[in-house]
Amino acid sequence: MRLKRNLVLLPAILVLLITGCGDVEKGSVSTSAASAGLKATEETTEETAVGAEPITTSEPQRDYKQNNKHNCSYAIIEWVDILMINDIKYERNYEGTQEVNADQIGKKVGEVAYMLNDNACSGHITVNGDAAFLPVGTEIYELKGYRPEFRVVANHSIYEVSDNPQAQTIGDLLDIGGKISKVSIESGNDGSLIRYFDPEAAKAFEEELLRIKKSDFKKIYAVTSRTKNEWQIFLRVHLQDGTSLRMVFYPEANAIHRGGFGTEKLKEIILSQKFAQGK
């Protein structure tokens, strides 16, 4: 009778052993250039830029199993300096801003709950409270003079909206209406100044830009990737407080990033300034 019972238990033990080995196999993770959160700027290739978009969700839940170091010990991830609060994703504005003074800081709007760098895997789903490099507990504040949906302050640095699912137009996305001092065209290679827009053209650009419908970069890329020989015009929008932000215009697709698909009038304004003589 004992022998019979042992023979019954033996298959169950074997199943448990095999299952355990299977879990170890599943623990290994490989990464690719399309891993979410890979560093990208407008100057990189469009394929890389799309691959760099982290997956986002407004659900404040995390599966910490995906961040287990055993699951991503071989992953090398170069994060964009992002943070996400109130369902809005921001990126640090490096080029067009300076360190924020104490008198520019408004009320607190959130704080960092999880730092991605050295913790999250390539398949991490970005949620509210996540930040790429800001330590847990870093407080996030309004920047006086701007809606927090556009700019916030963390560690005395300005973080600027990269995606707001609630924005319907560029005017909703970017709080720059009535705040633009000038618009310039700059080199895509080194960022050097090429020329400034005429004042009248800068004003017309502002009016036309803010009314167009907002689209995310994936939708823009879906069009620009199908356009042969698509080229780019790099714009810098200078604000009255001395800060600025960069935008990229795709003439053949008539699209602007950050932004959406432009009107014929917007395209005409930009191209007239790009090819203006004697400036």
C-alpha positions in Angstrom: 0.0 0.0 0.0 2.9 2.4 0.8 4.5 1.6 -2.5 1.4 2.4 -4.3 1.0 5.8 -2.5 4.6 6.7 -3.4 4.1 5.9 -7.0 1.1 8.3 -7.0 3.1 11.1 -5.4 6.1 10.7 -7.6 4.5 12.3 -10.8 3.3 15.3 -8.7 6.8 15.9 -7.4 8.2 15.7 -10.9 5.6 18.3 -12.1 6.6 20.7 -9.3 10.3 20.3 -10.2 9.6 21.0 -13.9 7.4 24.0 -13.1 10.0 25.5 -10.9 12.6 25.3 -13.6 10.2 26.9 -16.0 9.9 29.9 -13.8 13.6 30.4 -13.8 13.6 30.3 -17.6 10.9 33.0 -17.8 13.0 35.2 -15.5 15.5 36.1 -18.2 14.6 39.3 -20.2 16.2 40.7 -23.3 15.9 44.3 -24.5 15.9 46.1 -27.8 16.3 49.6 -29.2 12.5 49.9 -29.0 12.4 49.4 -25.2 10.1 51.9 -23.6 11.8 55.0 -22.2 15.0 54.9 -24.3 16.5 58.3 -24.7 15.5 60.3 -27.8 15.3 63.8 -29.0 13.8 65.4 -32.1 17.3 65.2 -33.7 17.5 61.5 -33.6 15.9 59.3 -36.3 12.2 59.0 -36.1 12.2 55.3 -35.5 14.3 55.8 -32.4 12.0 58.7 -31.3 8.9 56.5 -31.5 10.6 53.7 -29.7 11.5 56.1 -26.9 7.9 56.8 -26.0 7.3 55.1 -22.6 4.0 53.3 -22.1 1.8 55.4 -19.9 -1.3 54.9 -17.9 -3.3 56.9 -15.4 -3.8 53.8 -13.2 -1.8 54.3 -10.0 -0.9 50.6 -9.8 2.5 48.9 -10.3 3.4 45.4 -10.9 6.7 45.3 -9.0 7.3 41.8 -10.3 8.2 43.3 -13.6 10.9 45.5 -11.9 12.5 42.5 -10.1 16.3 42.8 -10.7 16.4 39.1 -11.6 14.2 40.0 -14.6 16.3 42.8 -16.0 19.8 42.2 -14.8 21.1 42.4 -18.4 19.0 45.4 -19.4 20.7 48.7 -20.2 18.2 51.6 -20.3 19.0 55.2 -20.9 16.0 57.1 -19.6 14.7 60.4 -20.8 14.4 62.8 -17.8 10.7 62.5 -17.4 8.1 62.6 -14.6 4.4 62.0 -14.5 1.7 63.4 -12.3 -2.0 64.0 -12.6 -2.0 61.9 -15.8 0.3 64.4 -17.5 3.8 63.4 -18.7 6.6 66.0 -18.5 10.2 66.2 -19.8 12.9 68.3 -18.3 13.6 71.4 -20.4 17.4 71.5 -20.6 18.2 74.0 -23.3 15.7 76.8 -22.9 15.5 77.3 -19.2 17.7 78.1 -16.2 17.5 77.0 -12.5 14.3 78.2 -10.9 14.5 80.7 -8.1 12.5 80.3 -4.9 10.3 83.2 -5.7 9.2 81.5 -8.9 7.9 78.4 -7.2 4.2 78.1 -6.5 2.1 75.6 -4.5 2.9 71.9 -4.3 1.2 69.7 -6.8 2.7 66.3 -6.1 5.8 64.3 -5.3 7.9 61.5 -6.7 6.8 58.0 -5.6 9.2 55.8 -7.7 12.5 56.5 -9.5 12.8 54.6 -12.8 16.6 54.8 -13.2 18.3 51.6 -11.8 14.9 50.3 -10.7 12.5 49.8 -13.6 12.7 47.4 -16.4 12.4 48.2 -20.1 8.7 47.1 -20.1 7.8 49.4 -17.2 4.4 51.1 -17.4 4.8 54.8 -16.4 2.2 55.9 -13.8 1.5 59.0 -11.7 4.4 59.6 -9.3 7.1 58.1 -11.5 10.2 60.0 -12.4 13.3 59.0 -14.3 16.0 60.5 -12.1 14.3 62.3 -9.3 14.6 60.5 -5.9 11.5 59.3 -4.1 10.0 62.1 -2.1 11.1 64.9 -4.4 8.4 67.5 -4.2 6.8 68.9 -7.4 5.5 72.5 -7.6 3.7 74.9 -9.9 5.8 77.4 -11.8 4.4 80.9 -11.3 3.2 82.4 -14.5 2.2 79.1 -16.1 -0.5 76.6 -15.9 0.8 73.4 -14.1 -0.6 71.4 -17.1 2.2 73.0 -19.1 5.2 73.5 -16.7 6.1 72.3 -13.2 9.2 72.6 -11.0 11.1 69.8 -9.4 14.6 70.1 -7.8 14.7 73.7 -9.1 14.4 72.5 -12.7 11.5 73.1 -15.2 9.7 70.1 -16.5 7.5 70.8 -19.6 4.5 68.9 -20.8 5.2 66.2 -23.4 1.8 64.6 -23.3 -1.5 65.6 -21.8 -4.4 63.4 -22.8 -6.9 66.1 -21.8 -5.5 68.7 -24.2 -7.6 69.2 -27.4 -5.6 71.9 -29.1 -2.0 73.2 -29.0 -3.3 76.1 -27.0 -4.5 73.6 -24.4 -1.2 71.8 -24.4 1.2 74.7 -24.3 0.5 77.7 -22.1 2.3 80.2 -24.4 -0.6 82.3 -25.8 0.4 86.0 -25.4 3.8 85.0 -23.9 5.8 84.6 -27.1 8.5 87.3 -27.7 10.0 85.9 -30.9 10.3 82.8 -33.0 13.6 81.6 -34.5 14.8 78.9 -36.9 17.9 77.0 -35.7 20.3 74.4 -37.1 19.3 70.8 -36.6 23.0 69.9 -36.3 24.2 72.2 -33.5 21.2 74.3 -32.5 22.8 77.5 -33.7 20.6 80.4 -34.8 19.8 80.7 -38.5 17.3 83.5 -38.4 14.4 85.1 -36.5 10.9 85.3 -37.9 9.6 88.8 -38.9 7.5 90.2 -35.9 4.4 90.0 -38.1 5.1 86.4 -39.0 5.8 85.4 -35.4 2.4 86.8 -34.3 0.6 85.0 -37.2 2.5 81.8 -36.3 1.3 82.0 -32.7 -2.3 82.6 -33.6 -2.3 79.7 -36.2 -0.4 77.3 -34.0 -2.5 77.5 -30.9 -5.7 76.7 -32.7 -4.7 73.5 -34.4 -5.8 70.1 -33.0 -3.4 68.3 -30.8 -1.9 65.0 -31.9 0.7 62.8 -30.2 4.0 62.0 -31.9 3.0 58.4 -32.8 0.3 59.7 -35.1 2.6 62.3 -36.6 5.3 59.6 -37.1 2.8 57.4 -38.8 2.4 60.0 -41.5 6.0 61.3 -41.7 7.4 57.7 -42.0 5.4 57.2 -45.2 6.6 60.4 -46.7 9.7 60.1 -48.9 12.6 62.5 -48.3 10.7 64.1 -45.4 12.9 67.0 -44.0 12.6 69.0 -40.9 12.7 72.6 -39.8 13.8 73.2 -36.2 12.0 76.1 -34.5 12.6 77.7 -31.1 9.8 79.6 -29.5 11.2 82.3 -27.2 9.0 83.4 -24.3 8.8 86.8 -22.6 10.4 85.5 -19.3 13.6 84.5 -21.2 12.8 80.8 -21.4 12.2 78.9 -24.7 11.0 75.6 -26.1 11.9 73.7 -29.2 9.5 72.5 -31.9 10.1 70.5 -35.1 8.1 71.1 -38.3 7.8 68.5 -41.0 6.9 70.4 -44.2 5.7 67.5 -46.5 3.5 66.1 -43.7 2.5 69.6 -42.5 3.0 68.4 -39.0 4.6 70.0 -36.0 6.0 68.3 -32.8 5.1 69.0 -30.1 1.8 69.6 -31.6 -0.2 68.2 -34.4 -1.1 68.6 -38.1 -0.9 72.2 -39.2 -3.1 74.3 -41.6 -1.9 75.5 -45.0 -1.6 78.9 -43.5 0.8 77.7 -40.8 2.9 75.9 -43.3 3.0 79.0 -45.5 4.2 81.1 -42.6 7.0 78.8 -41.6 8.3 78.2 -45.1 8.2 81.9 -45.9 10.5 82.5 -43.0 12.7 79.5 -43.7 13.5 80.8 -47.2 13.4 84.5 -46.5 16.3 86.4 -48.0 18.7 88.8 -46.3 18.1 87.8 -42.7 
